[in-house]
Amino acid sequence: MGTPDADVSTDHVAATSDRGVLPALIAVAEFFADPEFAAPTISPDGTRIAYLAPRFGHRNLWVRGLSEEHADAVCVTHDDRRGITTYYWSDDSRRLLYLQDTDGNEDWHLYRVDLDAPGEPAVDLTPMAPGSRVFGVAPLPSAPGSMLVWMNRRPMFIDAFRIDLATGDTTVHHEQSDPADTVLLDREGEPAFAIRLGDDGTLEFSAIDRATGARRLLRSMGGAEYPVSVQPQLVTPDGRGLLVGAYQDGDDLRLIRIDRETGAETVVAAVDGHSLDIMGTMAPEVLPPTVFTSRATGEVIAARFVGDRPRIEVLDPRFAEVYAELSKLSDGVLGTLSSDESQRWWIASFIHDRDPGVAWLHDHATGQSRMLFRPYPRRNHADLASMTAVGFPARDGLPLHAFLTLPVGVAPENLPLVLMVHGGPWAHDTWGYNPQAQFLANRGCAVLQVNFRGSTGYGKRHTTAAIGEFARAMHDDLIDAADWAIEKGYADPARIGILGGSYGGYAALVGVTVTPDRFAAAVDYVGISDLASFLRTLPPFTRPYNANSWYRYVGDPGDPAQEADMLTRSPLTMADRIRTPLLVAQGANDVRVPQAQSDNIVASLRDRGVPVRYLVAEDEGHGFDNPANQVRLYEAIEDHFAEHLGTRRDRTDPA
């Protein structure tokens, strides 16, 4: 993207922020309770709608007819320990499948529920030993009644299995021969392409001969600019092409097609100055998709690009008519999309900074649409803050893109500011509803989310500028962001806090060790304190996938010189510098950032007599999912920032 214009962005912020009347304090539970409705999809036969809604204190699956209301719906799952997030329809519309783990341990299993027997317990289709999990689920048109499921029953290998949904019979469909090797299947379930990760991080793309299985190299791509691999990776419905995100000879990520026979590249979707948004590939069925595909044909019909607001590029002329009608329903951005196989019925939900996830049912035959639900129907949107894109240069001139949320009813001057740092770090913040940002703004904070170097979505140069820069230039970007907010008059330099989860938790710890005098309060949420130890404890099957990310950007703890460098950038090594009030939160079952990462930093502080509040949730993993735990966490954050930043607090008794 082009260099941001900070002055223009600032003027826009001042013009669009509501001032004059303080909004009502919204209870923590209202921000972090499960939505009343979420994630709607339509059945393949177009007769029923499935969605998530609370039951038994957690998100469960509900089903109703197209013309019915929630009062008529049937709850078809009965999970009373952890909410459901990801689900799928069977091809015959008679069953729903969903993923569930145990207390956040990420050992995902695939369960089946029969809609004709909603009172029956769900069936685990993927019984496995601890440490194995489901990685992906896809329909198999050549075998009706079956699904393809990828799992690592062999701990180091992710194999594809065909599961008969009626009987649960499971057969090996394709075995992975090498952990560094990925085989992509066509719609018939046959091997079509292979992607191999070389020792130097280079990605090699090959076509697989239909008759012999022999591989023919088509092209290679560089490694470090693809820290989460090349995404997406989609075989075209005819099996003759592979759709991937590639930089080619430029800085922006494009959607291209690689021909199976010739290796020729064709640009499918590109927007000058904008990159393809690959966040949806990191959490399929959870985050808004990178590309939208036709349920009837499997063809890509639209693609999402990064911008001040997400940008949708329509690629299919037939879908263009549908998209034109859907766009009239919201002033937000298309988020999720579902249709029946006839493509008469469509369900769309929208990204919005203050009114998120509103879902509509559209009848393309008649042109009529009706709202299905709002996830938060009791919310007064006037009490919520707008999110605005802003930009400024880093100290070395690298353009930085960020999002600023200012509290409603308060002059945007001399405010407490929270730097909210995203995880990954190979991810990015985007425009839309963020419950953390809204919660903090409601308490009187300005919230700044900066896409520091290393973030995806802003070009190859921006991502690769983070190589070797953990606790260095990546941290400088956060300090530069805070300085920008101070210079513009938004932030009180004496009341700046930092909060983040995962990599963001690491960034918060770096903030209070590398720059111990800059922050008045900090929150480390499932963050890394020891880089070398963190990399050693990652699940073994992840190592090939981290060659172009952690090992390339941070280092290999197996190399003594690199380990020594990693120690200099680990907050645990610098814990004696911490004097900032610190809150630490951790899930006991976290397999990404184990509890020891938090235990050790807390023990180091307590050994020195430095006060630190430590929350551990025994039934959580890498992040808190259960509403009760989220409320506990954010009430603690509320107290922490109220005490040290002077923000508003809803509860009079912090104990």
C-alpha positions in Angstrom: 0.0 0.0 0.0 1.1 3.6 -0.4 2.6 5.7 2.3 -0.1 6.7 4.8 -1.0 10.3 5.1 -1.1 10.9 8.8 -2.6 14.4 8.6 -5.5 13.3 6.4 -6.1 10.3 8.8 -6.1 12.6 11.8 -8.6 15.0 10.3 -10.9 12.1 9.5 -10.7 10.9 13.1 -11.7 14.3 14.4 -14.5 14.6 12.0 -16.1 11.2 12.6 -15.8 10.8 16.4 -18.9 11.4 18.5 -18.4 13.9 21.3 -20.4 15.5 24.1 -22.2 12.8 26.1 -20.5 10.0 28.0 -22.0 6.6 27.1 -23.4 4.3 29.7 -20.9 1.9 31.1 -21.5 -1.5 29.5 -21.0 -4.5 31.7 -18.0 -6.7 31.0 -20.3 -9.6 30.6 -22.1 -7.9 27.7 -18.9 -7.4 25.8 -17.6 -10.9 26.3 -20.7 -13.1 26.5 -21.3 -15.4 23.6 -23.4 -13.7 20.8 -27.1 -14.5 20.9 -26.8 -15.7 17.3 -23.8 -16.3 15.1 -22.4 -18.2 12.1 -25.5 -18.9 10.0 -25.4 -21.2 7.0 -28.0 -22.7 4.7 -28.3 -26.4 4.0 -27.3 -27.6 0.6 -30.9 -28.4 -0.3 -32.0 -24.9 0.7 -34.6 -26.0 3.2 -33.0 -25.2 6.6 -30.7 -22.8 8.4 -28.1 -23.8 11.0 -26.4 -21.3 13.3 -24.8 -21.0 16.8 -26.7 -19.7 19.8 -26.3 -20.2 23.6 -27.6 -23.3 25.3 -26.3 -25.0 28.5 -24.1 -21.9 29.0 -22.2 -22.4 25.8 -22.5 -22.0 22.0 -24.5 -24.8 20.5 -25.9 -25.7 17.1 -29.5 -24.8 16.2 -31.5 -25.6 13.1 -34.7 -24.1 11.8 -36.7 -23.8 8.5 -36.2 -20.9 6.2 -39.4 -19.2 7.2 -39.1 -20.0 10.9 -37.9 -17.9 13.8 -35.6 -18.8 16.7 -38.6 -19.8 18.8 -39.2 -22.6 16.3 -35.6 -23.7 16.1 -34.3 -27.0 17.5 -31.0 -27.2 19.4 -29.2 -30.2 18.0 -26.1 -30.3 20.1 -25.7 -30.5 23.9 -22.1 -29.4 24.7 -22.1 -28.1 28.2 -18.4 -27.7 28.7 -17.1 -25.7 25.8 -18.7 -23.8 23.0 -18.8 -24.9 19.3 -17.1 -22.7 16.8 -16.7 -24.6 13.5 -19.4 -26.8 11.8 -20.2 -28.3 8.4 -23.3 -29.5 6.6 -23.4 -33.0 5.1 -24.0 -33.2 1.4 -27.5 -34.6 1.9 -28.5 -31.9 4.4 -29.5 -34.6 7.0 -26.5 -34.2 9.3 -24.3 -31.5 10.8 -20.6 -32.1 11.7 -18.7 -30.0 14.2 -15.2 -29.7 15.7 -14.6 -29.8 19.4 -11.5 -30.1 21.6 -11.1 -30.7 25.4 -10.6 -27.6 27.5 -8.7 -25.7 24.8 -6.0 -28.4 24.2 -6.6 -28.2 20.4 -6.9 -31.9 20.0 -9.8 -31.4 17.6 -12.3 -34.2 17.0 -15.1 -34.3 14.4 -18.5 -35.1 15.7 -21.8 -35.9 13.9 -25.3 -35.1 14.8 -28.4 -36.5 13.0 -31.0 -33.8 12.4 -33.8 -36.4 12.5 -32.7 -37.4 16.0 -31.6 -34.1 17.7 -31.9 -35.6 21.1 -29.3 -38.3 20.5 -25.7 -37.7 21.7 -23.2 -36.6 19.1 -21.0 -39.3 17.6 -17.2 -38.9 17.6 -16.2 -39.8 14.0 -12.5 -39.4 14.8 -11.5 -41.2 18.0 -7.7 -40.7 18.4 -5.0 -40.8 21.0 -4.1 -37.6 22.8 -1.8 -35.4 20.8 -3.6 -36.2 17.5 -6.2 -33.9 15.9 -8.3 -33.0 13.0 -6.7 -30.4 10.7 -9.2 -30.0 7.9 -12.6 -31.2 6.6 -13.8 -31.1 3.0 -16.6 -32.6 1.0 -15.9 -35.4 -1.5 -18.3 -35.0 -4.4 -17.2 -38.3 -6.0 -18.3 -40.2 -2.8 -21.8 -39.0 -1.7 -22.3 -39.4 2.0 -18.6 -39.1 2.8 -16.2 -36.4 3.9 -12.5 -36.1 3.6 -10.8 -35.5 7.0 -7.1 -34.7 7.5 -5.6 -35.8 10.8 -2.3 -37.0 12.3 -3.1 -40.4 13.7 0.6 -40.9 12.9 1.9 -38.0 15.0 4.3 -36.6 12.5 2.2 -37.1 9.4 -1.1 -35.4 8.3 -3.0 -38.0 6.3 -6.3 -37.7 4.5 -9.1 -40.1 5.5 -12.5 -40.8 3.9 -15.2 -41.1 6.5 -18.7 -42.6 5.8 -20.9 -40.2 7.7 -23.7 -42.8 8.2 -21.6 -45.6 9.6 -18.5 -43.8 10.7 -16.3 -46.2 8.7 -12.9 -44.6 8.1 -10.4 -45.5 5.4 -7.1 -44.0 4.5 -7.5 -41.9 1.4 -4.0 -40.5 1.0 -0.9 -40.9 3.2 1.6 -38.1 3.6 5.0 -39.5 2.6 7.1 -36.7 4.2 6.2 -34.0 6.8 7.6 -31.4 4.5 5.4 -32.5 1.6 1.8 -31.5 1.0 -0.4 -33.1 -1.7 -3.5 -31.2 -2.9 -6.5 -33.3 -4.1 -8.9 -32.4 -6.8 -12.7 -32.5 -6.5 -12.7 -36.3 -7.2 -10.2 -36.8 -4.4 -7.3 -37.6 -6.7 -3.8 -36.1 -6.2 -3.3 -33.1 -8.4 -0.5 -30.9 -7.1 2.3 -31.2 -4.5 4.0 -28.5 -2.5 7.3 -29.4 -1.0 9.3 -27.3 1.4 13.0 -27.3 0.7 15.7 -27.2 3.3 16.3 -23.5 2.4 12.6 -22.6 2.8 11.9 -22.6 -0.9 8.5 -23.9 -1.8 8.4 -26.2 -4.9 5.1 -26.6 -6.7 4.7 -29.8 -8.8 2.0 -31.3 -11.0 1.1 -34.9 -10.3 0.5 -37.2 -13.3 -3.0 -38.6 -13.1 -1.9 -42.0 -14.5 1.5 -42.6 -12.9 1.7 -40.3 -9.9 4.9 -38.9 -11.2 5.7 -35.3 -10.2 6.7 -32.6 -12.6 8.2 -29.4 -11.1 6.2 -26.3 -12.2 7.8 -23.5 -10.3 9.5 -22.5 -7.0 8.7 -19.6 -4.8 10.9 -17.8 -2.2 10.4 -18.6 1.4 10.6 -15.8 4.0 8.0 -13.7 2.3 5.6 -16.6 2.9 5.9 -17.1 6.7 2.6 -19.0 6.9 3.3 -20.8 3.6 1.7 -19.8 0.3 -2.0 -19.2 1.0 -4.6 -20.1 -0.3 -3.9 -23.4 -1.9 -7.0 -24.3 -4.0 -7.2 -26.8 -6.9 -9.6 -25.5 -9.5 -12.8 -27.5 -9.9 -11.6 -28.9 -13.3 -8.3 -30.1 -11.7 -6.3 -28.2 -14.3 -5.1 -25.3 -12.2 -3.9 -24.3 -8.8 -4.9 -21.0 -7.2 -2.4 -19.5 -4.8 -1.5 -16.2 -3.3 1.8 -15.0 -4.8 3.8 -11.8 -4.9 5.2 -12.6 -8.4 7.5 -9.6 -9.3 5.8 -7.1 -7.1 5.2 -6.1 -3.4 1.4 -6.9 -3.3 0.0 -10.4 -2.8 -2.2 -11.4 -5.7 -4.4 -14.4 -6.4 -2.9 -16.3 -9.3 -3.6 -19.5 -11.2 -0.8 -22.0 -12.0 -1.6 -24.2 -15.0 -1.2 -27.9 -14.3 0.2 -28.7 -17.8 2.4 -25.7 -18.6 3.1 -24.1 -15.3 2.0 -20.8 -16.8 0.8 -18.1 -14.3 -2.4 -16.1 -14.8 -3.5 -13.3 -12.5 -7.0 -14.1 -11.2 -7.4 -11.2 -8.8 -5.1 -8.2 -8.0 -5.6 -4.7 -6.6 -2.8 -2.2 -7.1 -1.5 -1.2 -3.7 -3.4 -3.8 -1.8 -2.6 -7.4 -0.8 -4.8 -10.5 -0.8 -6.2 -11.0 2.7 -5.0 -14.5 3.8 -6.2 -14.3 7.4 -9.2 -16.4 6.5 -7.0 -19.3 5.6 -5.5 -19.3 9.1 -8.9 -20.1 10.7 -11.3 -21.5 8.0 -15.0 -21.3 8.9 -14.1 -18.9 11.7 -12.6 -15.8 10.1 -14.1 -14.1 7.0 -12.8 -16.1 4.0 -9.9 -15.1 1.7 -12.0 -16.3 -1.3 -15.6 -17.0 -1.7 -16.5 -20.2 -3.7 -19.7 -21.3 -5.4 -21.3 -24.2 -3.6 -22.7 -25.5 -6.9 -19.5 -25.4 -8.9 -16.6 -24.9 -6.5 -15.4 -21.9 -8.6 -14.0 -18.8 -6.9 -16.5 -16.1 -7.2 -14.9 -13.3 -5.2 -11.7 -12.5 -3.2 -10.9 -10.3 -0.2 -8.1 -7.7 -0.1 -6.6 -5.7 2.7 -7.4 -2.0 3.0 -8.5 0.7 5.4 -11.7 -1.4 5.2 -11.6 -4.9 3.7 -12.2 -4.8 0.0 -14.2 -7.4 -1.9 -13.3 -8.1 -5.6 -16.1 -9.9 -7.5 -14.7 -12.4 -10.0 -17.9 -14.1 -11.3 -20.4 -12.1 -13.4 -23.3 -14.2 -12.1 -22.4 -13.6 -8.5 -22.0 -9.9 -9.4 -25.8 -9.6 -9.5 -26.1 -11.2 -6.1 -23.4 -9.1 -4.6 -25.0 -5.9 -5.8 -28.2 -6.8 -4.0 -26.4 -8.0 -0.8 -24.3 -4.7 -0.7 -27.6 -2.8 -0.3 -28.2 -4.5 3.0 -25.4 -3.0 5.1 -22.9 -0.2 5.1 -20.3 -2.7 6.3 -18.3 -5.2 4.4 -19.3 -8.7 3.3 -18.1 -11.1 6.0 -19.5 -14.6 5.6 -21.5 -16.1 2.7 -23.5 -19.3 2.3 -25.9 -20.5 -0.5 -27.8 -23.6 -1.3 -26.7 -25.7 -4.3 -29.3 -24.0 -6.6 -27.9 -20.6 -5.6 -31.3 -19.2 -5.2 -31.0 -18.7 -1.4 -28.1 -16.8 0.1 -27.2 -16.0 3.7 -24.7 -13.1 4.2 -23.3 -11.5 7.3 -21.4 -8.3 7.4 -18.3 -6.9 9.1 -18.9 -3.6 10.8 -17.2 -1.7 13.6 -20.3 -1.0 15.7 -23.0 -3.3 14.3 -21.2 -6.6 13.6 -22.4 -9.9 12.2 -25.9 -8.8 11.1 -27.2 -11.7 9.0 -29.6 -11.6 6.1 -31.4 -14.2 4.0 -31.6 -13.2 0.3 -33.9 -14.8 -2.3 -32.2 -14.3 -5.6 -35.3 -15.5 -7.5 -37.5 -12.7 -6.1 -34.9 -10.2 -5.1 -36.4 -10.1 -1.6 -34.2 -10.1 1.6 -35.0 -10.2 5.3 -32.9 -9.9 8.3 -32.3 -13.1 10.2 -30.7 -11.7 13.3 -28.3 -9.4 15.0 -25.8 -11.1 17.2 -26.2 -8.5 19.9 -29.8 -7.3 19.7 -29.8 -5.5 23.0 -26.7 -3.4 22.3 -27.1 0.3 21.8 -24.8 1.0 18.9 -24.7 4.7 19.8 -22.7 3.8 22.8 -20.0 2.1 20.7 -17.0 3.8 19.2 -16.0 4.0 15.6 -12.8 2.5 14.4 -10.7 4.6 12.0 -7.7 3.7 9.8 -4.7 5.9 10.5 -1.1 5.9 9.2 2.3 7.2 10.0 6.0 6.3 9.2 8.2 4.3 11.5 11.5 5.8 12.5 13.3 4.2 9.5 10.6 5.4 7.1 8.6 2.1 6.8 4.9 3.0 6.4 2.8 1.8 9.3 -0.9 1.2 9.1 -3.0 1.2 12.2 -6.6 1.5 13.5 -7.6 4.0 16.2 -10.6 3.7 18.4 -11.5 6.8 20.4 -14.0 6.8 23.3 -17.4 8.2 22.7 -18.4 11.5 24.4 -14.9 12.5 25.3 -12.7 15.1 23.7 -9.9 13.2 21.8 -7.2 14.9 23.8 -4.8 13.7 26.5 -6.5 10.3 26.9 -5.2 7.2 28.4 -4.0 5.0 25.5 -3.8 1.3 25.2 -1.5 -0.2 22.5 -3.3 -3.4 21.7 -0.9 -5.7 19.9 -2.1 -8.5 17.7 -0.8 -12.1 17.8 0.9 -14.1 15.2 2.9 -12.1 14.6 2.1 -13.1 11.0 -1.4 -11.8 11.0 -2.9 -8.3 11.0 -5.5 -6.1 12.6 -8.3 -5.0 10.4 -11.3 -2.7 10.4 -14.4 -4.2 12.1 -15.9 -4.9 15.5 -13.3 -5.7 18.2 -14.8 -6.4 21.6 -11.5 -5.6 23.4 -11.2 -2.3 21.7 -14.9 -1.4 22.3 -14.6 -2.4 26.0 -11.5 -0.3 26.5 -13.0 2.7 24.7 -16.2 2.4 26.8 -13.9 2.7 29.8 -12.4 5.9 28.4 -9.3 4.7 26.6 -8.0 5.5 23.2 -7.0 2.2 21.6 -4.3 2.0 18.9 -3.8 -1.3 17.0 -0.7 -1.0 14.8 0.2 -3.4 12.0 3.9 -3.4 12.9 6.5 -4.8 10.5 6.1 -8.6 10.2 2.3 -8.2 9.9 0.7 -9.8 6.9 -1.5 -7.9 4.5 0.7 -4.9 3.7 3.1 -6.3 1.2 6.3 -8.4 1.0 8.6 -5.6 2.1 6.5 -4.9 5.2 6.5 -8.6 6.2 10.1 -9.4 5.6 11.3 -6.2 7.4 10.7 -8.2 10.6 13.4 -10.8 9.9 15.8 -10.7 12.9 13.8 -7.8 14.5 11.9 -9.4 17.4 12.4 -7.0 20.4 14.1 -4.7 18.0 12.5 -2.8 15.1 9.2 -4.6 15.7 9.1 -3.1 19.1 10.3 0.3 17.8 7.2 0.3 15.6 5.0 0.1 18.7 6.9 2.9 20.4 6.7 5.0 17.3 2.9 4.4 17.2 2.6 5.6 20.8 4.8 8.6 20.0 2.5 9.4 17.1 -0.6 9.4 19.3 1.2 11.6 21.8 2.3 14.1 19.1 -1.2 14.3 17.7 -2.6 15.1 21.2 -4.6 11.9 21.6 -2.6 10.3 24.3 -1.3 11.3 27.7 2.3 10.2 27.8 2.0 9.3 31.5 -1.0 7.0 30.9 0.0 4.5 28.2 -0.7 0.9 28.6 0.1 -2.2 26.4 -2.0 -5.3 26.0 -1.6 -8.3 23.8 -2.1 -12.0 23.4 0.3 -14.7 22.1 2.9 -12.7 20.2 1.1 -9.6 21.5 1.8 -10.9 25.0 5.4 -11.3 24.2 5.3 -7.7 22.8 3.8 -6.5 26.1 6.6 -8.2 28.0 9.2 -6.7 25.7 7.6 -3.3 26.3 8.1 -3.5 30.0 11.7 -4.9 29.8 13.3 -3.2 26.8 11.5 0.1 27.5 10.6 -0.1 31.2 9.8 3.6 31.6 7.3 3.9 28.7 4.3 2.1 30.0 2.1 2.7 33.0 0.5 -0.7 32.9 0.8 -3.9 30.9 -1.2 -7.1 30.2 0.5 -10.3 29.0 -2.1 -12.7 27.8 -0.7 -16.2 26.9 2.5 -14.5 25.9 6.0 -15.9 25.2 8.7 -15.0 27.8 11.5 -17.3 26.6 11.9 -17.6 22.8 14.2 -20.7 22.7 12.1 -22.6 25.2 8.9 -21.7 23.3 10.3 -23.1 20.0 11.6 -26.3 21.7 8.1 -27.1 23.1 6.1 -26.6 19.9 4.3 -29.8 18.8 6.8 -31.8 16.7 4.6 -31.9 13.6 4.7 -28.1 13.4 8.5 -27.8 12.7 8.3 -28.1 8.8 5.6 -25.4 8.9 7.8 -23.0 11.0 10.8 -23.1 8.7 9.8 -19.8 7.0 8.4 -18.2 10.2 9.9 -18.8 13.6 13.1 -20.4 12.5 13.7 -17.8 9.7 12.6 -14.7 11.6 13.8 -15.5 15.1 16.3 -18.4 15.0 16.9 -22.0 15.7 17.4 -22.9 19.3 19.5 -25.9 18.2 22.2 -23.5 17.1 24.1 -22.2 20.1 24.9 -18.8 18.5 21.2 -18.3 17.5 20.0 -19.5 20.9 22.3 -17.0 22.6 20.8 -14.2 20.4 17.3 -15.4 21.2 18.0 -15.2 24.9 18.9 -11.5 24.5 15.5 -10.9 23.0 13.6 -13.0 25.6 11.7 -11.0 28.3 12.6 -13.7 30.9 16.3 -12.8 30.5 15.5 -9.2 31.2 12.8 -9.7 33.9 15.0 -7.8 36.4 14.1 -4.6 34.5 10.4 -4.9 35.0 8.8 -2.3 37.3 5.6 -1.6 35.3 2.4 -3.0 37.0 1.8 -6.3 35.2 -1.2 -8.6 34.8 -0.5 -12.1 33.4 -3.2 -14.5 32.1 -2.7 -18.1 31.0 -4.6 -21.2 29.9 -3.4 -24.3 31.7 -3.9 -26.4 28.5 -2.1 -24.2 26.1 -0.1 -26.3 23.6 1.3 -23.3 21.7 2.6 -21.2 24.6 2.8 -23.6 27.6 2.0 -22.4 31.0 5.7 -22.5 32.0 6.2 -19.4 29.8 3.9 -17.5 32.2 4.9 -19.3 35.4 8.5 -18.4 34.9 8.1 -14.7 34.3 5.7 -14.5 37.3 8.1 -16.4 39.5 10.9 -14.2 38.5 9.0 -11.1 39.6 7.6 -12.6 42.8 11.1 -13.7 43.8 12.2 -10.0 43.6 9.1 -8.9 45.5 7.6 -7.2 42.4 3.8 -7.3 42.5 2.1 -9.1 39.6 -1.4 -10.4 39.3 -1.6 -13.9 37.7 -4.7 -15.5 36.4 -4.7 -19.2 35.3 -7.7 -20.9 33.8 -7.6 -24.6 34.2 -10.1 -25.3 31.4 -8.6 -23.1 28.8 -5.8 -23.3 26.2 -4.3 -20.6 23.9 -6.8 -18.0 24.8 -9.9 -18.0 26.9 -13.1 -19.2 25.2 -15.6 -19.9 28.0 -17.6 -16.7 28.7 -17.1 -17.0 32.5 -13.3 -17.1 32.0 -13.4 -14.1 29.6 -15.5 -12.1 32.1 -13.0 -12.9 34.9 -10.1 -11.9 32.6 -11.6 -8.6 31.5 -12.8 -7.6 34.9 -9.2 -8.0 36.0 -8.0 -5.9 33.1 -10.7 -3.3 33.9 -9.3 -3.1 37.5 -5.7 -3.0 36.3 -6.2 -0.1 33.9 -8.5 1.7 36.2 -5.8 1.7 39.0 -2.9 2.5 36.8 -4.3 4.5 33.8 -7.2 6.2 35.5 -9.9 4.7 33.3 -13.6 4.2 34.2 -14.6 1.1 36.1 -18.1 -0.5 36.2 -17.7 -2.3 39.5 -17.2 -0.5 42.8 -15.5 -3.4 44.6 -12.5 -4.7 42.6 -12.0 -7.5 45.0 
